[in-house]
Amino acid sequence: MDLSVGLITYNEENDLPGTLEAVKNIADEIIIVDNGSTDRTVEIAESYHAKVYVEKWKGFGPQKNSVIEKCQGKWILLIDADEVISPALEQRIREIVKAPASPYPVYKIRFSTICFGKEIKHGGWSNFYRVRLFINGAGKYDNRIVHETFLTTAKIGTIKEDIKHYTYKSLEEYFNKFNLYTSKLALQYHKRGKTKSAWNIFFSAKFKFYKAYLFKLGFLDGYEGYLLARISSMYILVKYSKLRELRSKR
């Protein structure tokens, strides 16, 4: 078996069809660990002959490691339910997994972001790389609840053919996740004993806006670039303010 495609899911009925449609021709198996979806996620996954395992939420890192443990392929493509591989990337992955040997056991792949219905080309939202393809056994994720990191001692190659990340479709969706993620990150920081002074929070939030909007050319994406820079700055402010709340309750 050459390639296992793995995902974690929770109520992904809107995004999942496009994601699975893009990988169906290269996946020898599709492994999904679902967190008890209440919509049609499992039904859609099974229509693509995916093996679905329903498990309680353990955090992003542990949940993804659960997927890795279930994969039987020599290679694993581990993606999110709102990520769609491009046709060029499909061909590049096929070349890698079919080759007799690869110079790299792990690959990070370039990302393009579609946010609020528009492709965002600046502000740090596109043209970045994340590990998504690796030989089975080459690494695993850390145990972070949010913003997990792939841990490996292997050499990492890069793939320039891109993954399309269909992130927030509306402000309502953004702020629903905003509240959830800032709370989880504050708790994660609190457990690690992290602290932030009021002045540090203020300047970190301010710098985030100027970095995204000016230094990383977010203004070239028009209103959406301005909006994303502003709410990214707010994200910094809120997550560290929630951390201060937690620490004040000790």
Disulfide bonds with the S-S distance in Angstrom:
none
